[in-house]
Amino acid sequence: MRYALSGRDEHVMIKLVVDRTTDRVLGVHVVGPDAPEIVQAAAIAVTMGATKADFDRTFALHPTTAEELVLMR
């Protein structure tokens, strides 16, 4: 959202790795600006055993790159 709405030329790639059976988030991949900040926060959730449903229930700060983690389907 941050880059799409602002018309910036920068790109970000984000991937959540989710166990289809348990819905548990197993990993997060982020490439682009602010990636370390996003991964650090996501690592806490992954370590605590968060599920994709937990991510979905999280309030997204708008407009940020990190909001994509809770908007992914």
CHARMM-style PDB file with segment names, atoms N, HN, CA, C and O in Angstrom:
ATOM      1  N   MET     1       0.818  -1.202   0.000  1.00  0.00      PROA
ATOM      2  CA  MET     1       0.000   0.000   0.000  1.00  0.00      PROA
ATOM      3  C   MET     1       0.854   1.256   0.000  1.00  0.00      PROA
ATOM      4  O   MET     1       0.586   2.212  -0.728  1.00  0.00      PROA
ATOM      5  N   ARG     2       1.878   1.234   0.822  1.00  0.00      PROA
ATOM      6  HN  ARG     2       2.096   0.458   1.413  1.00  0.00      PROA
ATOM      7  CA  ARG     2       2.720   2.424   0.954  1.00  0.00      PROA
ATOM      8  C   ARG     2       3.293   2.845  -0.401  1.00  0.00      PROA
ATOM      9  O   ARG     2       3.362   4.038  -0.697  1.00  0.00      PROA
ATOM     10  N   TYR     3       3.698   1.895  -1.211  1.00  0.00      PROA
ATOM     11  HN  TYR     3       3.642   0.926  -0.971  1.00  0.00      PROA
ATOM     12  CA  TYR     3       4.327   2.217  -2.482  1.00  0.00      PROA
ATOM     13  C   TYR     3       3.305   2.360  -3.602  1.00  0.00      PROA
ATOM     14  O   TYR     3       3.474   3.193  -4.492  1.00  0.00      PROA
ATOM     15  N   ALA     4       2.262   1.569  -3.566  1.00  0.00      PROA
ATOM     16  HN  ALA     4       2.124   0.892  -2.843  1.00  0.00      PROA
ATOM     17  CA  ALA     4       1.247   1.636  -4.619  1.00  0.00      PROA
ATOM     18  C   ALA     4       0.520   2.977  -4.606  1.00  0.00      PROA
ATOM     19  O   ALA     4       0.276   3.560  -5.662  1.00  0.00      PROA
ATOM     20  N   LEU     5       0.176   3.464  -3.428  1.00  0.00      PROA
ATOM     21  HN  LEU     5       0.374   2.991  -2.570  1.00  0.00      PROA
ATOM     22  CA  LEU     5      -0.589   4.708  -3.323  1.00  0.00      PROA
ATOM     23  C   LEU     5       0.262   5.957  -3.545  1.00  0.00      PROA
ATOM     24  O   LEU     5      -0.249   6.997  -3.959  1.00  0.00      PROA
ATOM     25  N   SER     6       1.551   5.850  -3.270  1.00  0.00      PROA
ATOM     26  HN  SER     6       1.966   5.005  -2.933  1.00  0.00      PROA
ATOM     27  CA  SER     6       2.406   7.037  -3.374  1.00  0.00      PROA
ATOM     28  C   SER     6       3.025   7.205  -4.755  1.00  0.00      PROA
ATOM     29  O   SER     6       3.582   8.258  -5.067  1.00  0.00      PROA
ATOM     30  N   GLY     7       2.929   6.161  -5.588  1.00  0.00      PROA
ATOM     31  HN  GLY     7       2.477   5.306  -5.335  1.00  0.00      PROA
ATOM     32  CA  GLY     7       3.518   6.228  -6.916  1.00  0.00      PROA
ATOM     33  C   GLY     7       5.027   6.070  -6.921  1.00  0.00      PROA
ATOM     34  O   GLY     7       5.678   6.405  -7.910  1.00  0.00      PROA
ATOM     35  N   ARG     8       5.595   5.565  -5.831  1.00  0.00      PROA
ATOM     36  HN  ARG     8       5.066   5.293  -5.028  1.00  0.00      PROA
ATOM     37  CA  ARG     8       7.043   5.355  -5.756  1.00  0.00      PROA
ATOM     38  C   ARG     8       7.475   4.223  -6.678  1.00  0.00      PROA
ATOM     39  O   ARG     8       6.681   3.340  -7.005  1.00  0.00      PROA
ATOM     40  N   ASP     9       8.724   4.254  -7.090  1.00  0.00      PROA
ATOM     41  HN  ASP     9       9.369   4.971  -6.825  1.00  0.00      PROA
ATOM     42  CA  ASP     9       9.267   3.210  -7.946  1.00  0.00      PROA
ATOM     43  C   ASP     9       9.777   1.998  -7.164  1.00  0.00      PROA
ATOM     44  O   ASP     9      10.116   0.979  -7.767  1.00  0.00      PROA
ATOM     45  N   GLU    10       9.837   2.088  -5.850  1.00  0.00      PROA
ATOM     46  HN  GLU    10       9.562   2.915  -5.361  1.00  0.00      PROA
ATOM     47  CA  GLU    10      10.341   0.986  -5.034  1.00  0.00      PROA
ATOM     48  C   GLU    10       9.334  -0.161  -5.021  1.00  0.00      PROA
ATOM     49  O   GLU    10       8.126   0.049  -5.136  1.00  0.00      PROA
ATOM     50  N   HSD    11       9.857  -1.375  -4.878  1.00  0.00      PROA
ATOM     51  HN  HSD    11      10.838  -1.546  -4.785  1.00  0.00      PROA
ATOM     52  CA  HSD    11       9.003  -2.554  -4.809  1.00  0.00      PROA
ATOM     53  C   HSD    11       9.353  -3.354  -3.567  1.00  0.00      PROA
ATOM     54  O   HSD    11      10.484  -3.311  -3.082  1.00  0.00      PROA
ATOM     55  N   VAL    12       8.369  -4.082  -3.061  1.00  0.00      PROA
ATOM     56  HN  VAL    12       7.451  -4.116  -3.455  1.00  0.00      PROA
ATOM     57  CA  VAL    12       8.547  -4.930  -1.895  1.00  0.00      PROA
ATOM     58  C   VAL    12       7.916  -6.283  -2.204  1.00  0.00      PROA
ATOM     59  O   VAL    12       6.845  -6.355  -2.808  1.00  0.00      PROA
ATOM     60  N   MET    13       8.586  -7.353  -1.786  1.00  0.00      PROA
ATOM     61  HN  MET    13       9.456  -7.295  -1.295  1.00  0.00      PROA
ATOM     62  CA  MET    13       8.017  -8.693  -1.919  1.00  0.00      PROA
ATOM     63  C   MET    13       7.823  -9.261  -0.524  1.00  0.00      PROA
ATOM     64  O   MET    13       8.721  -9.200   0.315  1.00  0.00      PROA
ATOM     65  N   ILE    14       6.632  -9.816  -0.285  1.00  0.00      PROA
ATOM     66  HN  ILE    14       5.902  -9.865  -0.967  1.00  0.00      PROA
ATOM     67  CA  ILE    14       6.306 -10.389   1.022  1.00  0.00      PROA
ATOM     68  C   ILE    14       5.665 -11.750   0.803  1.00  0.00      PROA
ATOM     69  O   ILE    14       4.817 -11.925  -0.072  1.00  0.00      PROA
ATOM     70  N   LYS    15       6.092 -12.717   1.623  1.00  0.00      PROA
ATOM     71  HN  LYS    15       6.781 -12.575   2.334  1.00  0.00      PROA
ATOM     72  CA  LYS    15       5.497 -14.046   1.551  1.00  0.00      PROA
ATOM     73  C   LYS    15       5.323 -14.589   2.961  1.00  0.00      PROA
ATOM     74  O   LYS    15       6.250 -14.532   3.770  1.00  0.00      PROA
ATOM     75  N   LEU    16       4.150 -15.111   3.257  1.00  0.00      PROA
ATOM     76  HN  LEU    16       3.397 -15.158   2.600  1.00  0.00      PROA
ATOM     77  CA  LEU    16       3.910 -15.837   4.499  1.00  0.00      PROA
ATOM     78  C   LEU    16       3.906 -17.322   4.164  1.00  0.00      PROA
ATOM     79  O   LEU    16       3.279 -17.745   3.193  1.00  0.00      PROA
ATOM     80  N   VAL    17       4.603 -18.106   4.968  1.00  0.00      PROA
ATOM     81  HN  VAL    17       5.112 -17.763   5.757  1.00  0.00      PROA
ATOM     82  CA  VAL    17       4.591 -19.559   4.805  1.00  0.00      PROA
ATOM     83  C   VAL    17       3.672 -20.105   5.896  1.00  0.00      PROA
ATOM     84  O   VAL    17       3.960 -19.982   7.086  1.00  0.00      PROA
ATOM     85  N   VAL    18       2.556 -20.715   5.467  1.00  0.00      PROA
ATOM     86  HN  VAL    18       2.322 -20.815   4.500  1.00  0.00      PROA
ATOM     87  CA  VAL    18       1.523 -21.157   6.407  1.00  0.00      PROA
ATOM     88  C   VAL    18       1.269 -22.649   6.238  1.00  0.00      PROA
ATOM     89  O   VAL    18       1.143 -23.138   5.116  1.00  0.00      PROA
ATOM     90  N   ASP    19       1.194 -23.373   7.355  1.00  0.00      PROA
ATOM     91  HN  ASP    19       1.296 -22.976   8.267  1.00  0.00      PROA
ATOM     92  CA  ASP    19       0.848 -24.787   7.330  1.00  0.00      PROA
ATOM     93  C   ASP    19      -0.642 -24.903   7.028  1.00  0.00      PROA
ATOM     94  O   ASP    19      -1.475 -24.417   7.793  1.00  0.00      PROA
ATOM     95  N   ARG    20      -0.970 -25.539   5.928  1.00  0.00      PROA
ATOM     96  HN  ARG    20      -0.293 -25.934   5.306  1.00  0.00      PROA
ATOM     97  CA  ARG    20      -2.359 -25.642   5.493  1.00  0.00      PROA
ATOM     98  C   ARG    20      -3.241 -26.387   6.508  1.00  0.00      PROA
ATOM     99  O   ARG    20      -4.423 -26.075   6.655  1.00  0.00      PROA
ATOM    100  N   THR    21      -2.667 -27.359   7.196  1.00  0.00      PROA
ATOM    101  HN  THR    21      -1.707 -27.613   7.077  1.00  0.00      PROA
ATOM    102  CA  THR    21      -3.434 -28.167   8.142  1.00  0.00      PROA
ATOM    103  C   THR    21      -3.732 -27.426   9.443  1.00  0.00      PROA
ATOM    104  O   THR    21      -4.864 -27.443   9.927  1.00  0.00      PROA
ATOM    105  N   THR    22      -2.719 -26.778  10.006  1.00  0.00      PROA
ATOM    106  HN  THR    22      -1.800 -26.763   9.613  1.00  0.00      PROA
ATOM    107  CA  THR    22      -2.874 -26.140  11.318  1.00  0.00      PROA
ATOM    108  C   THR    22      -3.123 -24.642  11.246  1.00  0.00      PROA
ATOM    109  O   THR    22      -3.506 -24.042  12.251  1.00  0.00      PROA
ATOM    110  N   ASP    23      -2.917 -24.019  10.089  1.00  0.00      PROA
ATOM    111  HN  ASP    23      -2.607 -24.507   9.274  1.00  0.00      PROA
ATOM    112  CA  ASP    23      -3.034 -22.575   9.894  1.00  0.00      PROA
ATOM    113  C   ASP    23      -1.911 -21.800  10.578  1.00  0.00      PROA
ATOM    114  O   ASP    23      -1.933 -20.570  10.615  1.00  0.00      PROA
ATOM    115  N   ARG    24      -0.935 -22.519  11.114  1.00  0.00      PROA
ATOM    116  HN  ARG    24      -0.917 -23.518  11.084  1.00  0.00      PROA
ATOM    117  CA  ARG    24       0.178 -21.868  11.808  1.00  0.00      PROA
ATOM    118  C   ARG    24       1.122 -21.220  10.806  1.00  0.00      PROA
ATOM    119  O   ARG    24       1.460 -21.813   9.781  1.00  0.00      PROA
ATOM    120  N   VAL    25       1.546 -19.993  11.114  1.00  0.00      PROA
ATOM    121  HN  VAL    25       1.272 -19.511  11.946  1.00  0.00      PROA
ATOM    122  CA  VAL    25       2.515 -19.293  10.279  1.00  0.00      PROA
ATOM    123  C   VAL    25       3.898 -19.853  10.622  1.00  0.00      PROA
ATOM    124  O   VAL    25       4.347 -19.774  11.765  1.00  0.00      PROA
ATOM    125  N   LEU    26       4.562 -20.420   9.613  1.00  0.00      PROA
ATOM    126  HN  LEU    26       4.197 -20.484   8.685  1.00  0.00      PROA
ATOM    127  CA  LEU    26       5.861 -21.056   9.811  1.00  0.00      PROA
ATOM    128  C   LEU    26       7.025 -20.125   9.482  1.00  0.00      PROA
ATOM    129  O   LEU    26       8.136 -20.316   9.978  1.00  0.00      PROA
ATOM    130  N   GLY    27       6.773 -19.126   8.652  1.00  0.00      PROA
ATOM    131  HN  GLY    27       5.871 -18.971   8.249  1.00  0.00      PROA
ATOM    132  CA  GLY    27       7.847 -18.226   8.275  1.00  0.00      PROA
ATOM    133  C   GLY    27       7.339 -17.012   7.535  1.00  0.00      PROA
ATOM    134  O   GLY    27       6.209 -16.977   7.049  1.00  0.00      PROA
ATOM    135  N   VAL    28       8.201 -16.021   7.461  1.00  0.00      PROA
ATOM    136  HN  VAL    28       9.120 -16.049   7.855  1.00  0.00      PROA
ATOM    137  CA  VAL    28       7.877 -14.769   6.786  1.00  0.00      PROA
ATOM    138  C   VAL    28       9.094 -14.353   5.970  1.00  0.00      PROA
ATOM    139  O   VAL    28      10.212 -14.321   6.484  1.00  0.00      PROA
ATOM    140  N   HSD    29       8.876 -14.037   4.709  1.00  0.00      PROA
ATOM    141  HN  HSD    29       7.968 -14.063   4.291  1.00  0.00      PROA
ATOM    142  CA  HSD    29       9.948 -13.540   3.849  1.00  0.00      PROA
ATOM    143  C   HSD    29       9.582 -12.119   3.437  1.00  0.00      PROA
ATOM    144  O   HSD    29       8.462 -11.873   2.990  1.00  0.00      PROA
ATOM    145  N   VAL    30      10.504 -11.196   3.583  1.00  0.00      PROA
ATOM    146  HN  VAL    30      11.413 -11.396   3.947  1.00  0.00      PROA
ATOM    147  CA  VAL    30      10.286  -9.811   3.176  1.00  0.00      PROA
ATOM    148  C   VAL    30      11.566  -9.313   2.504  1.00  0.00      PROA
ATOM    149  O   VAL    30      12.660  -9.438   3.055  1.00  0.00      PROA
ATOM    150  N   VAL    31      11.411  -8.751   1.313  1.00  0.00      PROA
ATOM    151  HN  VAL    31      10.523  -8.649   0.866  1.00  0.00      PROA
ATOM    152  CA  VAL    31      12.533  -8.165   0.586  1.00  0.00      PROA
ATOM    153  C   VAL    31      12.132  -6.746   0.208  1.00  0.00      PROA
ATOM    154  O   VAL    31      11.118  -6.549  -0.461  1.00  0.00      PROA
ATOM    155  N   GLY    32      12.906  -5.765   0.623  1.00  0.00      PROA
ATOM    156  HN  GLY    32      13.730  -5.925   1.167  1.00  0.00      PROA
ATOM    157  CA  GLY    32      12.624  -4.384   0.272  1.00  0.00      PROA
ATOM    158  C   GLY    32      12.888  -3.458   1.436  1.00  0.00      PROA
ATOM    159  O   GLY    32      13.348  -3.887   2.494  1.00  0.00      PROA
ATOM    160  N   PRO    33      12.592  -2.171   1.235  1.00  0.00      PROA
ATOM    161  CA  PRO    33      12.795  -1.186   2.304  1.00  0.00      PROA
ATOM    162  C   PRO    33      12.001  -1.563   3.558  1.00  0.00      PROA
ATOM    163  O   PRO    33      10.873  -2.045   3.463  1.00  0.00      PROA
ATOM    164  N   ASP    34      12.581  -1.347   4.696  1.00  0.00      PROA
ATOM    165  HN  ASP    34      13.497  -0.955   4.773  1.00  0.00      PROA
ATOM    166  CA  ASP    34      11.954  -1.616   5.998  1.00  0.00      PROA
ATOM    167  C   ASP    34      11.800  -3.097   6.314  1.00  0.00      PROA
ATOM    168  O   ASP    34      11.148  -3.439   7.300  1.00  0.00      PROA
ATOM    169  N   ALA    35      12.378  -3.985   5.512  1.00  0.00      PROA
ATOM    170  HN  ALA    35      12.908  -3.707   4.711  1.00  0.00      PROA
ATOM    171  CA  ALA    35      12.254  -5.427   5.745  1.00  0.00      PROA
ATOM    172  C   ALA    35      12.710  -5.844   7.150  1.00  0.00      PROA
ATOM    173  O   ALA    35      12.011  -6.627   7.793  1.00  0.00      PROA
ATOM    174  N   PRO    36      13.853  -5.354   7.654  1.00  0.00      PROA
ATOM    175  CA  PRO    36      14.274  -5.790   8.995  1.00  0.00      PROA
ATOM    176  C   PRO    36      13.260  -5.456  10.087  1.00  0.00      PROA
ATOM    177  O   PRO    36      13.041  -6.260  10.994  1.00  0.00      PROA
ATOM    178  N   GLU    37      12.653  -4.305  10.010  1.00  0.00      PROA
ATOM    179  HN  GLU    37      12.831  -3.652   9.274  1.00  0.00      PROA
ATOM    180  CA  GLU    37      11.655  -3.906  11.011  1.00  0.00      PROA
ATOM    181  C   GLU    37      10.428  -4.813  10.959  1.00  0.00      PROA
ATOM    182  O   GLU    37       9.886  -5.202  11.993  1.00  0.00      PROA
ATOM    183  N   ILE    38      10.001  -5.140   9.756  1.00  0.00      PROA
ATOM    184  HN  ILE    38      10.441  -4.824   8.915  1.00  0.00      PROA
ATOM    185  CA  ILE    38       8.818  -5.979   9.579  1.00  0.00      PROA
ATOM    186  C   ILE    38       9.100  -7.406  10.038  1.00  0.00      PROA
ATOM    187  O   ILE    38       8.295  -8.010  10.746  1.00  0.00      PROA
ATOM    188  N   VAL    39      10.250  -7.938   9.630  1.00  0.00      PROA
ATOM    189  HN  VAL    39      10.904  -7.448   9.054  1.00  0.00      PROA
ATOM    190  CA  VAL    39      10.594  -9.313   9.995  1.00  0.00      PROA
ATOM    191  C   VAL    39      10.758  -9.449  11.508  1.00  0.00      PROA
ATOM    192  O   VAL    39      10.359 -10.464  12.078  1.00  0.00      PROA
ATOM    193  N   GLN    40      11.328  -8.462  12.155  1.00  0.00      PROA
ATOM    194  HN  GLN    40      11.653  -7.637  11.691  1.00  0.00      PROA
ATOM    195  CA  GLN    40      11.503  -8.530  13.607  1.00  0.00      PROA
ATOM    196  C   GLN    40      10.158  -8.681  14.309  1.00  0.00      PROA
ATOM    197  O   GLN    40      10.018  -9.518  15.201  1.00  0.00      PROA
ATOM    198  N   ALA    41       9.184  -7.894  13.924  1.00  0.00      PROA
ATOM    199  HN  ALA    41       9.298  -7.214  13.199  1.00  0.00      PROA
ATOM    200  CA  ALA    41       7.857  -7.981  14.545  1.00  0.00      PROA
ATOM    201  C   ALA    41       7.188  -9.311  14.207  1.00  0.00      PROA
ATOM    202  O   ALA    41       6.577  -9.936  15.074  1.00  0.00      PROA
ATOM    203  N   ALA    42       7.300  -9.743  12.958  1.00  0.00      PROA
ATOM    204  HN  ALA    42       7.796  -9.235  12.253  1.00  0.00      PROA
ATOM    205  CA  ALA    42       6.677 -11.005  12.549  1.00  0.00      PROA
ATOM    206  C   ALA    42       7.346 -12.189  13.242  1.00  0.00      PROA
ATOM    207  O   ALA    42       6.679 -13.177  13.547  1.00  0.00      PROA
ATOM    208  N   ALA    43       8.645 -12.105  13.493  1.00  0.00      PROA
ATOM    209  HN  ALA    43       9.186 -11.302  13.245  1.00  0.00      PROA
ATOM    210  CA  ALA    43       9.362 -13.191  14.157  1.00  0.00      PROA
ATOM    211  C   ALA    43       8.809 -13.457  15.549  1.00  0.00      PROA
ATOM    212  O   ALA    43       8.760 -14.605  15.991  1.00  0.00      PROA
ATOM    213  N   ILE    44       8.398 -12.417  16.229  1.00  0.00      PROA
ATOM    214  HN  ILE    44       8.437 -11.485  15.869  1.00  0.00      PROA
ATOM    215  CA  ILE    44       7.790 -12.590  17.557  1.00  0.00      PROA
ATOM    216  C   ILE    44       6.512 -13.408  17.434  1.00  0.00      PROA
ATOM    217  O   ILE    44       6.292 -14.341  18.206  1.00  0.00      PROA
ATOM    218  N   ALA    45       5.674 -13.060  16.469  1.00  0.00      PROA
ATOM    219  HN  ALA    45       5.853 -12.302  15.843  1.00  0.00      PROA
ATOM    220  CA  ALA    45       4.416 -13.779  16.274  1.00  0.00      PROA
ATOM    221  C   ALA    45       4.667 -15.236  15.885  1.00  0.00      PROA
ATOM    222  O   ALA    45       4.003 -16.139  16.393  1.00  0.00      PROA
ATOM    223  N   VAL    46       5.621 -15.461  14.991  1.00  0.00      PROA
ATOM    224  HN  VAL    46       6.160 -14.727  14.578  1.00  0.00      PROA
ATOM    225  CA  VAL    46       5.928 -16.831  14.554  1.00  0.00      PROA
ATOM    226  C   VAL    46       6.452 -17.648  15.731  1.00  0.00      PROA
ATOM    227  O   VAL    46       6.052 -18.798  15.915  1.00  0.00      PROA
ATOM    228  N   THR    47       7.333 -17.068  16.521  1.00  0.00      PROA
ATOM    229  HN  THR    47       7.657 -16.134  16.372  1.00  0.00      PROA
ATOM    230  CA  THR    47       7.894 -17.765  17.678  1.00  0.00      PROA
ATOM    231  C   THR    47       6.808 -18.124  18.693  1.00  0.00      PROA
ATOM    232  O   THR    47       6.896 -19.152  19.364  1.00  0.00      PROA
ATOM    233  N   MET    48       5.795 -17.281  18.799  1.00  0.00      PROA
ATOM    234  HN  MET    48       5.724 -16.446  18.254  1.00  0.00      PROA
ATOM    235  CA  MET    48       4.705 -17.524  19.739  1.00  0.00      PROA
ATOM    236  C   MET    48       3.656 -18.491  19.188  1.00  0.00      PROA
ATOM    237  O   MET    48       2.691 -18.817  19.880  1.00  0.00      PROA
ATOM    238  N   GLY    49       3.839 -18.953  17.943  1.00  0.00      PROA
ATOM    239  HN  GLY    49       4.623 -18.689  17.381  1.00  0.00      PROA
ATOM    240  CA  GLY    49       2.902 -19.924  17.369  1.00  0.00      PROA
ATOM    241  C   GLY    49       1.678 -19.306  16.729  1.00  0.00      PROA
ATOM    242  O   GLY    49       0.629 -19.947  16.663  1.00  0.00      PROA
ATOM    243  N   ALA    50       1.786 -18.086  16.260  1.00  0.00      PROA
ATOM    244  HN  ALA    50       2.638 -17.566  16.314  1.00  0.00      PROA
ATOM    245  CA  ALA    50       0.642 -17.402  15.653  1.00  0.00      PROA
ATOM    246  C   ALA    50       0.129 -18.152  14.419  1.00  0.00      PROA
ATOM    247  O   ALA    50       0.894 -18.781  13.687  1.00  0.00      PROA
ATOM    248  N   THR    51      -1.165 -18.068  14.218  1.00  0.00      PROA
ATOM    249  HN  THR    51      -1.786 -17.557  14.813  1.00  0.00      PROA
ATOM    250  CA  THR    51      -1.797 -18.642  13.040  1.00  0.00      PROA
ATOM    251  C   THR    51      -2.096 -17.530  12.038  1.00  0.00      PROA
ATOM    252  O   THR    51      -1.994 -16.347  12.362  1.00  0.00      PROA
ATOM    253  N   LYS    52      -2.463 -17.918  10.828  1.00  0.00      PROA
ATOM    254  HN  LYS    52      -2.545 -18.879  10.565  1.00  0.00      PROA
ATOM    255  CA  LYS    52      -2.849 -16.921   9.823  1.00  0.00      PROA
ATOM    256  C   LYS    52      -4.074 -16.167  10.323  1.00  0.00      PROA
ATOM    257  O   LYS    52      -4.202 -14.968  10.072  1.00  0.00      PROA
ATOM    258  N   ALA    53      -4.972 -16.845  11.021  1.00  0.00      PROA
ATOM    259  HN  ALA    53      -4.868 -17.818  11.225  1.00  0.00      PROA
ATOM    260  CA  ALA    53      -6.152 -16.184  11.584  1.00  0.00      PROA
ATOM    261  C   ALA    53      -5.742 -15.110  12.603  1.00  0.00      PROA
ATOM    262  O   ALA    53      -6.380 -14.060  12.685  1.00  0.00      PROA
ATOM    263  N   ASP    54      -4.679 -15.372  13.377  1.00  0.00      PROA
ATOM    264  HN  ASP    54      -4.162 -16.225  13.310  1.00  0.00      PROA
ATOM    265  CA  ASP    54      -4.167 -14.368  14.315  1.00  0.00      PROA
ATOM    266  C   ASP    54      -3.677 -13.139  13.554  1.00  0.00      PROA
ATOM    267  O   ASP    54      -3.945 -12.006  13.955  1.00  0.00      PROA
ATOM    268  N   PHE    55      -2.962 -13.366  12.458  1.00  0.00      PROA
ATOM    269  HN  PHE    55      -2.744 -14.286  12.132  1.00  0.00      PROA
ATOM    270  CA  PHE    55      -2.499 -12.244  11.636  1.00  0.00      PROA
ATOM    271  C   PHE    55      -3.696 -11.474  11.089  1.00  0.00      PROA
ATOM    272  O   PHE    55      -3.702 -10.243  11.099  1.00  0.00      PROA
ATOM    273  N   ASP    56      -4.712 -12.197  10.612  1.00  0.00      PROA
ATOM    274  HN  ASP    56      -4.707 -13.197  10.603  1.00  0.00      PROA
ATOM    275  CA  ASP    56      -5.889 -11.566  10.013  1.00  0.00      PROA
ATOM    276  C   ASP    56      -6.652 -10.695  11.010  1.00  0.00      PROA
ATOM    277  O   ASP    56      -7.245  -9.688  10.621  1.00  0.00      PROA
ATOM    278  N   ARG    57      -6.643 -11.069  12.287  1.00  0.00      PROA
ATOM    279  HN  ARG    57      -6.161 -11.886  12.603  1.00  0.00      PROA
ATOM    280  CA  ARG    57      -7.359 -10.305  13.316  1.00  0.00      PROA
ATOM    281  C   ARG    57      -6.581  -9.085  13.788  1.00  0.00      PROA
ATOM    282  O   ARG    57      -7.109  -8.272  14.547  1.00  0.00      PROA
ATOM    283  N   THR    58      -5.337  -8.947  13.349  1.00  0.00      PROA
ATOM    284  HN  THR    58      -4.909  -9.607  12.732  1.00  0.00      PROA
ATOM    285  CA  THR    58      -4.482  -7.846  13.779  1.00  0.00      PROA
ATOM    286  C   THR    58      -4.831  -6.575  13.017  1.00  0.00      PROA
ATOM    287  O   THR    58      -5.042  -6.610  11.805  1.00  0.00      PROA
ATOM    288  N   PHE    59      -4.888  -5.480  13.710  1.00  0.00      PROA
ATOM    289  HN  PHE    59      -4.717  -5.452  14.695  1.00  0.00      PROA
ATOM    290  CA  PHE    59      -5.179  -4.185  13.102  1.00  0.00      PROA
ATOM    291  C   PHE    59      -4.009  -3.756  12.239  1.00  0.00      PROA
ATOM    292  O   PHE    59      -2.865  -3.777  12.693  1.00  0.00      PROA
ATOM    293  N   ALA    60      -4.275  -3.371  11.011  1.00  0.00      PROA
ATOM    294  HN  ALA    60      -5.204  -3.354  10.642  1.00  0.00      PROA
ATOM    295  CA  ALA    60      -3.224  -2.959  10.085  1.00  0.00      PROA
ATOM    296  C   ALA    60      -3.013  -1.452  10.132  1.00  0.00      PROA
ATOM    297  O   ALA    60      -3.966  -0.681  10.015  1.00  0.00      PROA
ATOM    298  N   LEU    61      -1.769  -1.038  10.301  1.00  0.00      PROA
ATOM    299  HN  LEU    61      -0.995  -1.664  10.395  1.00  0.00      PROA
ATOM    300  CA  LEU    61      -1.444   0.389  10.236  1.00  0.00      PROA
ATOM    301  C   LEU    61      -1.387   0.795   8.768  1.00  0.00      PROA
ATOM    302  O   LEU    61      -0.711   0.147   7.969  1.00  0.00      PROA
ATOM    303  N   HSD    62      -2.082   1.845   8.417  1.00  0.00      PROA
ATOM    304  HN  HSD    62      -2.632   2.371   9.066  1.00  0.00      PROA
ATOM    305  CA  HSD    62      -2.231   2.226   7.012  1.00  0.00      PROA
ATOM    306  C   HSD    62      -1.722   3.646   6.793  1.00  0.00      PROA
ATOM    307  O   HSD    62      -1.994   4.507   7.630  1.00  0.00      PROA
ATOM    308  N   PRO    63      -1.026   3.926   5.757  1.00  0.00      PROA
ATOM    309  CA  PRO    63      -0.485   3.011   4.751  1.00  0.00      PROA
ATOM    310  C   PRO    63       0.942   2.598   5.112  1.00  0.00      PROA
ATOM    311  O   PRO    63       1.822   3.450   5.239  1.00  0.00      PROA
ATOM    312  N   THR    64       1.166   1.332   5.272  1.00  0.00      PROA
ATOM    313  HN  THR    64       0.452   0.640   5.168  1.00  0.00      PROA
ATOM    314  CA  THR    64       2.499   0.813   5.551  1.00  0.00      PROA
ATOM    315  C   THR    64       2.724  -0.450   4.744  1.00  0.00      PROA
ATOM    316  O   THR    64       1.782  -1.068   4.249  1.00  0.00      PROA
ATOM    317  N   THR    65       3.971  -0.817   4.620  1.00  0.00      PROA
ATOM    318  HN  THR    65       4.736  -0.315   5.022  1.00  0.00      PROA
ATOM    319  CA  THR    65       4.298  -2.085   3.977  1.00  0.00      PROA
ATOM    320  C   THR    65       3.842  -3.238   4.864  1.00  0.00      PROA
ATOM    321  O   THR    65       3.326  -4.234   4.356  1.00  0.00      PROA
ATOM    322  N   ALA    66       4.020  -3.126   6.159  1.00  0.00      PROA
ATOM    323  HN  ALA    66       4.439  -2.317   6.572  1.00  0.00      PROA
ATOM    324  CA  ALA    66       3.681  -4.199   7.083  1.00  0.00      PROA
ATOM    325  C   ALA    66       2.193  -4.550   7.072  1.00  0.00      PROA
ATOM    326  O   ALA    66       1.833  -5.668   7.442  1.00  0.00      PROA
ATOM    327  N   GLU    67       1.330  -3.643   6.666  1.00  0.00      PROA
ATOM    328  HN  GLU    67       1.622  -2.735   6.366  1.00  0.00      PROA
ATOM    329  CA  GLU    67      -0.099  -3.954   6.653  1.00  0.00      PROA
ATOM    330  C   GLU    67      -0.417  -5.096   5.714  1.00  0.00      PROA
ATOM    331  O   GLU    67      -1.436  -5.766   5.878  1.00  0.00      PROA
ATOM    332  N   GLU    68       0.440  -5.331   4.730  1.00  0.00      PROA
ATOM    333  HN  GLU    68       1.268  -4.787   4.596  1.00  0.00      PROA
ATOM    334  CA  GLU    68       0.191  -6.429   3.799  1.00  0.00      PROA
ATOM    335  C   GLU    68       0.187  -7.781   4.507  1.00  0.00      PROA
ATOM    336  O   GLU    68      -0.469  -8.711   4.038  1.00  0.00      PROA
ATOM    337  N   LEU    69       0.908  -7.915   5.632  1.00  0.00      PROA
ATOM    338  HN  LEU    69       1.441  -7.160   6.014  1.00  0.00      PROA
ATOM    339  CA  LEU    69       0.929  -9.176   6.354  1.00  0.00      PROA
ATOM    340  C   LEU    69      -0.448  -9.560   6.882  1.00  0.00      PROA
ATOM    341  O   LEU    69      -0.754 -10.746   7.003  1.00  0.00      PROA
ATOM    342  N   VAL    70      -1.269  -8.584   7.192  1.00  0.00      PROA
ATOM    343  HN  VAL    70      -1.021  -7.621   7.093  1.00  0.00      PROA
ATOM    344  CA  VAL    70      -2.598  -8.886   7.730  1.00  0.00      PROA
ATOM    345  C   VAL    70      -3.681  -8.791   6.664  1.00  0.00      PROA
ATOM    346  O   VAL    70      -4.844  -9.088   6.939  1.00  0.00      PROA
ATOM    347  N   LEU    71      -3.318  -8.382   5.454  1.00  0.00      PROA
ATOM    348  HN  LEU    71      -2.373  -8.141   5.231  1.00  0.00      PROA
ATOM    349  CA  LEU    71      -4.288  -8.289   4.360  1.00  0.00      PROA
ATOM    350  C   LEU    71      -4.144  -9.424   3.344  1.00  0.00      PROA
ATOM    351  O   LEU    71      -4.996  -9.581   2.470  1.00  0.00      PROA
ATOM    352  N   MET    72      -3.075 -10.214   3.451  1.00  0.00      PROA
ATOM    353  HN  MET    72      -2.383 -10.087   4.162  1.00  0.00      PROA
ATOM    354  CA  MET    72      -2.829 -11.299   2.497  1.00  0.00      PROA
ATOM    355  C   MET    72      -3.925 -12.352   2.580  1.00  0.00      PROA
ATOM    356  O   MET    72      -4.430 -12.649   3.662  1.00  0.00      PROA
ATOM    357  N   ARG    73      -4.282 -12.905   1.455  1.00  0.00      PROA
ATOM    358  HN  ARG    73      -3.871 -12.665   0.576  1.00  0.00      PROA
ATOM    359  CA  ARG    73      -5.276 -13.994   1.422  1.00  0.00      PROA
ATOM    360  C   ARG    73      -4.691 -15.190   0.738  1.00  0.00      PROA
ATOM    361  OT1 ARG    73      -5.360 -16.214   0.604  1.00  0.00      PROA
TER     362      ARG     73
END
